[in-house]
Amino acid sequence: MSIDQERKKMDLDRGKSKVIE
């Protein structure tokens, strides 16, 4: 429920997408 946590999750998602691409 923390903005920092959500931002970290988004960053992780983006990193995963980058690795897959």
C-alpha positions in Angstrom: 0.0 0.0 0.0 3.1 2.2 -0.2 3.8 4.3 -3.2 7.5 3.3 -3.1 6.4 -0.4 -3.1 4.1 0.1 -6.1 6.9 2.0 -7.9 9.3 -0.9 -7.2 6.7 -3.3 -8.6 6.2 -1.3 -11.7 10.0 -1.1 -12.2 10.2 -4.8 -11.8 7.5 -5.3 -14.4 9.3 -3.0 -16.8 12.6 -4.8 -16.2 10.9 -8.1 -16.9 9.4 -6.8 -20.1 12.8 -5.4 -21.1 14.5 -8.7 -20.5 11.8 -10.6 -22.5 12.0 -8.2 -25.4 
